[in-house]
């Protein structure tokens, strides 16, 4: 009997121990995964802008070459970086200054005889007036008598010729009352000497120097497919190398496409078609210390004022079409979507207002 009792006790103890071990094992197993906690956000009212930021290069425009005219040799040249202003010498020929005038027609003949008319006379008249010289009775506009080259322009009067003499006297020139085309160069506006190609002693008819605008611009290449969103006059933000943001404006959008679409041949020469955009800083002083630099330009294509926005992850696509927002309790509220930008989306609808709490996946 004792043996039997011992055996029963052992069996019972083994059964109890097995149950205890089983309970211990179950306690060590991980429980079922908990449902992820829903993230929530509030519907906000703000301005939403669709923008893109592209790399650009700050610098001066490509230089325009100035070629001399007339007889003589170059006897003095400006330094690279020099400012070019109206009424000031640009370079010297036979030790006489070649003066800068502003306009759109070069001097192509001597201006010395009253009664001559043409656009070149107009340039002389406008520059003498801009330099502060009285011209007497206002020169009249008339059809030129110098052929097609002269075209419609201004008449050269004795008052203009007298003013020319006074200007020659005031600037230390010979008072001839004649403007020799070899002693004046007509430019489109204030400029800067970028390069000097001539050497002292070269003939006056050589290429003398290269000029750029005095103001710097930023050149940006933009995908031709999205260039329609960029327009002349658009305001932009330029980020300089020191991370400073300065305002700018689109000056021009090229109509010439550069590059070509990938034709699938793997040709390394194939590239995305682009257009060149010129951006000018609003304040030249902002970039005065930089001659050239890589910058970033932010273009804003569209701005929506005072609209309701949520993260894009808060949108739920409905099986019947359209979108909805979900309340924390599970209720769905249908919305209309507007502008998508910077991970946010514009929403509207009768059931949504600023401050509403909605579920979002991001």
MITORRO-58801 format. One line per 5 residues: number of its first residue (from 1); their letters; for each residue x, y, z of C-alpha. Coordinates in nm, 4 decimals. Last residue first. Layout:
BEGIN
NUM	A	X/Y/Z | ...
This chain:
BEGIN
362	XXXXX	0.1155/6.0884/-4.0755 | -0.1770/5.8464/-4.0735 | -0.4216/6.1128/-3.9656 | -0.7360/6.1171/-3.7544 | -0.9317/6.4412/-3.7231
357	XXXXX	-0.9795/6.7105/-3.4570 | -1.1775/7.0154/-3.5715 | -1.0001/7.3430/-3.4870 | -1.0954/7.5255/-3.8087 | -1.4112/7.3903/-3.9667
352	XXXXX	-1.5370/7.0800/-4.1435 | -1.8918/6.9528/-4.1956 | -2.0069/7.1985/-4.4610 | -1.7074/7.1298/-4.6813 | -1.3559/7.2441/-4.7576
347	XXXXX	-1.0061/7.0992/-4.7660 | -0.6662/7.2335/-4.8775 | -0.3967/6.9703/-4.8635 | -0.0673/6.9599/-4.6779 | 0.2561/6.7719/-4.7464
342	XXXXX	0.4311/7.0871/-4.8735 | 0.1553/7.1645/-5.1230 | -0.1773/7.0199/-5.2463 | -0.4351/7.2818/-5.3483 | -0.8050/7.1970/-5.3310
337	XXXXX	-0.9881/6.8983/-5.1853 | -1.3625/6.8711/-5.1213 | -1.4644/6.7079/-4.7949 | -1.6895/6.4291/-4.6636 | -1.6932/6.3751/-4.2864
332	XXXXX	-1.6496/6.0200/-4.1575 | -1.7382/5.9229/-3.8002 | -1.4895/5.6861/-3.6346 | -1.4848/5.8279/-3.2824 | -1.1545/6.0129/-3.3477
327	XXXXX	-1.3235/6.1882/-3.6449 | -1.2319/6.0692/-3.9931 | -1.1844/6.3030/-4.2910 | -1.3399/6.2214/-4.6275 | -1.2486/6.2024/-4.9938
322	XXXXX	-1.4145/6.1552/-5.3310 | -1.5359/5.8393/-5.4985 | -1.7872/5.5695/-5.4065 | -1.5126/5.3671/-5.2415 | -1.4079/5.6722/-5.0407
317	XXXXX	-1.0421/5.7817/-5.0271 | -0.9492/5.8869/-4.6740 | -0.7474/6.2070/-4.6331 | -0.5593/6.2590/-4.3074 | -0.2280/6.1543/-4.4628
312	XXXXX	-0.2351/6.4682/-4.6823 | -0.1889/6.6710/-4.3636 | -0.4797/6.9074/-4.3008 | -0.5642/7.2533/-4.4379 | -0.8470/7.5070/-4.4162
307	XXXXX	-0.7896/7.8155/-4.6359 | -0.6935/8.1700/-4.5395 | -0.5236/8.2667/-4.8667 | -0.4400/8.0226/-5.1463 | -0.1065/8.0808/-5.3180
302	XXXXX	-0.0001/7.9473/-5.6581 | 0.3226/7.9027/-5.8537 | 0.5687/8.0262/-5.5932 | 0.9269/8.0011/-5.7186 | 1.2055/7.9460/-5.4636
297	XXXXX	1.5554/8.0169/-5.5975 | 1.8669/7.8520/-5.4529 | 2.2130/7.9991/-5.5024 | 2.5517/7.9128/-5.6542 | 2.7798/8.2148/-5.6535
292	XXXXX	2.9427/8.4818/-5.8706 | 3.0570/8.8385/-5.8103 | 2.9272/8.8422/-5.4533 | 2.9730/9.1391/-5.2182 | 2.7011/9.3472/-5.3841
287	XXXXX	2.4433/9.0690/-5.3575 | 2.1937/9.2305/-5.1185 | 2.3027/9.5776/-5.2369 | 2.1416/9.5035/-5.5745 | 1.8001/9.5139/-5.4054
282	XXXXX	1.5199/9.3311/-5.5872 | 1.7525/9.0514/-5.6998 | 1.7026/8.9809/-6.0722 | 1.5884/8.6404/-6.1966 | 1.6510/8.5122/-6.5480
277	XXXXX	1.4818/8.1851/-6.6466 | 1.6307/7.9461/-6.8998 | 1.4066/7.6743/-7.0393 | 1.4671/7.3023/-7.0054 | 1.4239/6.9800/-7.2006
272	XXXXX	1.5411/6.6819/-6.9913 | 1.8608/6.5368/-7.1276 | 1.9868/6.3166/-7.4073 | 2.3607/6.3419/-7.4645 | 2.4196/6.0273/-7.2606
267	XXXXX	2.2248/5.8305/-7.5234 | 2.0494/5.5499/-7.3381 | 1.8425/5.4747/-7.6456 | 1.5117/5.5521/-7.4760 | 1.4629/5.8839/-7.6593
262	XXXXX	1.5368/6.0918/-7.3518 | 1.3893/6.4365/-7.4162 | 1.6099/6.7056/-7.5579 | 1.8324/6.9804/-7.4260 | 1.7591/7.3535/-7.4327
257	XXXXX	1.4209/7.4984/-7.5259 | 1.4254/7.8553/-7.6554 | 1.1344/8.0651/-7.5277 | 1.3389/8.2118/-7.2446 | 1.1620/8.3428/-6.9356
252	XXXXX	1.2595/8.6954/-6.8341 | 1.3043/8.9248/-6.5340 | 1.1570/8.7043/-6.2627 | 1.1734/8.9033/-5.9389 | 1.3886/8.8877/-5.6302
247	XXXXX	1.3748/8.8971/-5.2524 | 1.6652/8.7969/-5.0265 | 1.7040/8.4922/-4.8012 | 2.0322/8.4528/-4.6107 | 2.1641/8.0952/-4.6009
242	XXXXX	2.5292/8.2149/-4.6266 | 2.5399/8.0763/-4.9831 | 2.2416/8.2975/-5.0798 | 1.8765/8.1866/-5.0807 | 1.6748/8.3783/-5.3396
237	XXXXX	1.3000/8.4207/-5.2854 | 1.0778/8.4838/-5.5865 | 0.8247/8.7409/-5.7064 | 0.6739/8.6875/-6.0506 | 0.7361/8.9789/-6.2890
232	XXXXX	0.7857/8.7624/-6.5972 | 0.5954/8.4399/-6.5527 | 0.6638/8.0935/-6.4113 | 0.3802/7.8362/-6.4063 | 0.4160/7.7692/-6.7774
227	XXXXX	0.7741/7.6570/-6.7164 | 0.6507/7.3269/-6.5776 | 0.7005/7.1125/-6.8881 | 1.0147/7.3011/-6.9917 | 1.1827/7.1944/-6.6677
222	XXXXX	1.3539/7.5026/-6.5267 | 1.7126/7.6182/-6.5680 | 1.7934/7.9152/-6.3471 | 2.0198/8.2137/-6.4167 | 2.0440/8.4659/-6.1337
217	XXXXX	2.1115/8.8277/-6.2217 | 2.3751/9.0835/-6.1289 | 2.3433/9.4557/-6.1926 | 2.6044/9.6651/-6.3739 | 2.5012/9.5091/-6.7040
212	XXXXX	2.7857/9.3514/-6.8952 | 3.0536/9.4870/-7.1232 | 3.3316/9.3201/-7.3240 | 3.6304/9.5108/-7.4537 | 3.8138/9.6559/-7.7543
207	XXXXX	3.7492/9.4376/-8.0576 | 3.9725/9.6015/-8.3171 | 3.8823/9.9051/-8.5314 | 4.0874/10.1468/-8.3206 | 4.4080/9.9716/-8.4291
202	XXXXX	4.6002/9.8187/-8.1383 | 4.8612/10.0375/-7.9682 | 4.7527/9.9499/-7.6157 | 4.6073/9.6011/-7.6203 | 4.2461/9.5057/-7.6862
197	XXXXX	4.0535/9.2270/-7.5117 | 3.9470/9.3955/-7.1899 | 3.6856/9.1922/-7.0034 | 3.3868/9.2686/-6.7797 | 3.3665/9.6467/-6.7990
192	XXXXX	3.0350/9.7353/-6.6336 | 2.7310/9.8966/-6.7887 | 2.4788/10.1779/-6.7593 | 2.2428/10.1718/-7.0580 | 2.1842/10.0448/-7.4120
187	XXXXX	2.5233/10.1599/-7.5342 | 2.6227/10.4101/-7.8047 | 2.9952/10.4682/-7.8610 | 3.1479/10.8075/-7.9353 | 3.4728/10.9333/-8.0894
182	XXXXX	3.4737/10.7195/-8.4051 | 3.1248/10.8440/-8.4922 | 3.2657/11.2006/-8.5155 | 3.0290/11.4544/-8.3609 | 3.0920/11.7974/-8.5100
177	XXXXX	3.0721/12.1303/-8.3291 | 3.4516/12.1362/-8.3508 | 3.5247/12.2536/-7.9981 | 3.8252/12.0249/-7.9392 | 3.7647/11.8252/-7.6249
172	XXXXX	3.8240/11.9243/-7.2639 | 3.4889/11.8023/-7.1262 | 3.3309/12.1450/-7.0812 | 3.4458/12.2631/-7.4242 | 3.3052/11.9577/-7.6021
167	XXXXX	2.9767/11.9990/-7.4137 | 2.9586/12.3619/-7.5169 | 3.0254/12.2679/-7.8777 | 2.7503/12.0049/-7.8710 | 2.5092/12.2597/-7.7249
162	XXXXX	2.5860/12.4884/-8.0210 | 2.5214/12.1965/-8.2596 | 2.1886/12.1243/-8.0892 | 2.0837/12.4908/-8.1155 | 2.1917/12.4968/-8.4803
157	XXXXX	1.9415/12.2167/-8.5391 | 1.9779/11.8453/-8.6160 | 1.6278/11.7169/-8.6934 | 1.5038/11.4153/-8.5016 | 1.4171/11.0717/-8.6330
152	XXXXX	1.2300/10.8624/-8.8837 | 1.4654/10.6463/-9.0838 | 1.8361/10.7241/-9.1057 | 1.9482/10.3902/-9.2422 | 1.6686/10.3925/-9.4968
147	XXXXX	1.8020/10.7053/-9.6595 | 1.9722/11.0069/-9.5039 | 1.6751/11.2404/-9.5374 | 1.5061/11.1179/-9.2229 | 1.1331/11.1608/-9.1703
142	XXXXX	1.0611/11.4213/-8.9078 | 1.0670/11.4932/-8.5360 | 1.1345/11.8530/-8.4445 | 1.4211/11.9865/-8.2398 | 1.2849/12.1928/-7.9483
137	XXXXX	1.3934/12.5546/-7.9815 | 1.7194/12.6088/-7.7893 | 1.9184/12.2972/-7.7015 | 1.9906/12.3553/-7.3335 | 2.2497/12.1136/-7.1950
132	XXXXX	2.1947/11.9136/-6.8746 | 2.3639/11.5808/-6.9472 | 2.0233/11.4224/-7.0117 | 1.9517/11.6932/-7.2709 | 2.2820/11.6267/-7.4459
127	XXXXX	2.1991/11.2546/-7.4375 | 1.8510/11.2934/-7.5834 | 1.9710/11.5203/-7.8652 | 2.2622/11.2926/-7.9636 | 2.0402/10.9824/-7.9662
122	XXXXX	1.7735/11.1613/-8.1705 | 2.0403/11.2661/-8.4200 | 2.1264/10.8968/-8.4628 | 1.7562/10.8334/-8.5244 | 1.7650/11.0598/-8.8252
117	XXXXX	1.7596/11.4137/-8.9560 | 2.0226/11.6480/-9.0982 | 1.8950/12.0055/-9.1135 | 2.1983/12.1564/-8.9470 | 2.5229/11.9947/-9.0654
112	XXXXX	2.7793/11.8402/-8.8329 | 2.6797/11.4886/-8.7320 | 2.9466/11.2607/-8.8766 | 2.8035/10.9262/-8.9858 | 2.7078/10.5885/-8.8313
107	XXXXX	2.6478/10.6958/-8.4724 | 2.4869/10.3879/-8.3203 | 2.1100/10.3630/-8.2696 | 1.9381/10.2326/-7.9549 | 2.0436/10.4882/-7.6957
102	XXXXX	2.2907/10.5798/-7.4237 | 2.6069/10.7793/-7.4917 | 2.9570/10.6771/-7.3866 | 3.2537/10.8864/-7.4991 | 3.5652/10.7770/-7.6872
97	XXXXX	3.8318/10.9949/-7.5327 | 4.1227/11.1415/-7.7293 | 4.4775/11.0107/-7.6693 | 4.5032/10.8788/-8.0250 | 4.2035/10.6640/-7.9337
92	XXXXX	4.0907/10.6514/-7.5686 | 3.8544/10.4187/-7.3810 | 3.5068/10.4366/-7.2239 | 3.5060/10.8115/-7.1592 | 3.2110/10.9464/-6.9567
87	XXXXX	2.8963/11.1129/-7.0929 | 2.6681/10.8321/-6.9756 | 2.8302/10.5880/-6.7339 | 3.0447/10.2734/-6.7488 | 3.1575/10.1292/-6.4162
82	XXXXX	3.5012/9.9673/-6.4059 | 3.5218/9.5944/-6.3244 | 3.8042/9.5293/-6.5694 | 4.0259/9.8371/-6.5928 | 3.9722/10.0984/-6.8612
77	XXXXX	4.1947/10.1355/-7.1688 | 4.4251/10.4044/-7.3068 | 4.6045/10.4712/-7.6372 | 4.4036/10.2665/-7.8852 | 4.5248/10.3501/-8.2325
72	XXXXX	4.3852/10.5811/-8.4987 | 4.1111/10.5708/-8.7570 | 3.7412/10.5084/-8.7197 | 3.5474/10.2407/-8.5342 | 3.5953/10.0327/-8.2189
67	XXXXX	3.4285/9.7022/-8.1379 | 3.2408/9.6538/-7.8129 | 3.1623/9.2925/-7.7260 | 2.8605/9.2151/-7.5081 | 2.9412/9.0179/-7.1939
62	XXXXX	2.7162/8.7339/-7.0732 | 2.5117/8.8625/-6.7811 | 2.6731/8.9125/-6.4419 | 2.6522/8.6517/-6.1717 | 2.4300/8.4351/-5.9545
57	XXXXX	2.3877/8.0734/-6.0629 | 2.0689/7.8844/-5.9933 | 1.9394/7.5752/-5.8166 | 1.5654/7.5223/-5.7989 | 1.3013/7.5490/-5.5262
52	XXXXX	0.9396/7.4761/-5.6099 | 0.6301/7.6369/-5.4642 | 0.2616/7.5683/-5.4084 | 0.1549/7.8060/-5.1366 | -0.1000/7.7587/-4.8572
47	XXXXX	-0.2141/8.0477/-4.6352 | -0.3642/7.9339/-4.3032 | -0.6655/7.7834/-4.1298 | -0.5869/7.4645/-3.9408 | -0.7767/7.1367/-3.8950
42	XXXXX	-0.6425/6.9788/-3.5787 | -0.4385/6.6631/-3.5792 | -0.4850/6.3112/-3.4506 | -0.2700/6.0019/-3.4403 | -0.4514/5.6735/-3.3853
37	XXXXX	-0.2977/5.4295/-3.1383 | -0.1939/5.1065/-3.3055 | -0.4129/4.8069/-3.2089 | -0.2361/4.5945/-2.9490 | -0.0544/4.2813/-3.0629
32	XXXXX	-0.1736/3.9632/-2.8841 | 0.0287/3.8689/-2.5744 | 0.3899/3.7697/-2.5789 | 0.4645/3.4260/-2.4265 | 0.6302/3.4228/-2.0808
27	XXXXX	0.3003/3.3893/-1.8863 | 0.2085/3.0917/-2.1018 | 0.5315/2.9209/-2.0069 | 0.4691/2.9725/-1.6332 | 0.1194/2.8295/-1.6658
22	XXXXX	0.2598/2.5233/-1.8436 | 0.5261/2.4803/-1.5774 | 0.2631/2.4850/-1.3060 | 0.0476/2.2352/-1.4934 | 0.3457/2.0042/-1.5390
17	XXXXX	0.4331/2.0341/-1.1720 | 0.0806/1.9451/-1.0710 | 0.0815/1.6380/-1.2953 | 0.4176/1.5339/-1.1699 | 0.3059/1.5737/-0.8108
12	XXXXX	0.0002/1.3602/-0.8762 | 0.2117/1.0926/-1.0399 | 0.4621/1.1020/-0.7559 | 0.1870/1.0905/-0.4980 | 0.0212/0.8043/-0.6746
7	XXXXX	0.3521/0.6162/-0.6824 | 0.4102/0.6839/-0.3157 | 0.0644/0.5680/-0.2312 | 0.1155/0.2444/-0.4243 | 0.4407/0.1766/-0.2486
2	XX	0.2787/0.2329/0.0867 | 0.0000/0.0000/0.0000
